[in-house]
């Protein structure tokens, strides 16, 4: 499998993109959203943003 095929296969899903875009706006960090992330990177950023939002909501 070529690098391009691997990259396409592992791109973030449409659901991940929507969730990441929403969370990045909610956390006032629009740079956390990028169009061409892998599924793994999207999961990492989603988790980090959810944790940050939960922390902010706890105050």
C-alpha positions in Angstrom: 0.0 0.0 0.0 1.3 3.4 -0.9 1.6 6.3 1.6 -1.2 8.1 -0.2 -3.5 5.1 0.1 -2.7 4.7 3.8 -3.3 8.4 4.4 -6.7 8.3 2.7 -7.7 5.1 4.5 -7.0 6.6 7.9 -8.4 10.2 7.4 -10.7 11.3 10.1 -14.4 10.5 9.6 -17.0 13.1 8.8 -18.5 12.6 12.3 -15.0 13.3 13.9 -14.6 16.4 11.7 -18.0 17.8 12.9 -17.3 17.1 16.5 -13.8 18.5 16.4 -15.0 21.6 14.6 -17.7 22.1 17.3 -15.4 21.5 20.2 -12.7 23.7 18.8 -15.1 26.6 18.6 -16.5 25.9 22.0 -13.1 26.0 23.5 -12.1 29.1 21.6 -9.3 27.2 19.8 -10.2 27.2 16.2 -6.7 26.1 15.2 -7.3 22.7 16.7 -9.5 21.9 13.7 -7.7 21.0 10.5 -9.2 19.4 7.5 -6.6 16.7 6.8 -6.1 14.9 10.2 -5.9 11.2 10.7 -8.4 9.4 12.7 -5.9 9.0 15.5 -5.0 12.7 15.6 -8.6 13.7 15.5 -9.3 11.4 18.5 -6.4 12.9 20.4 -7.5 16.4 19.8 -11.2 15.6 20.6 -10.2 14.1 23.9 -8.0 17.0 24.8 -10.7 19.6 24.0 -13.3 17.6 25.9 -11.1 17.5 28.9 -10.3 21.2 28.7 -14.0 22.1 28.3 -14.9 19.9 31.3 -12.3 21.6 33.4 -13.6 25.0 32.4 -17.1 24.0 33.2 -16.1 22.8 36.7 -15.4 26.4 37.9 
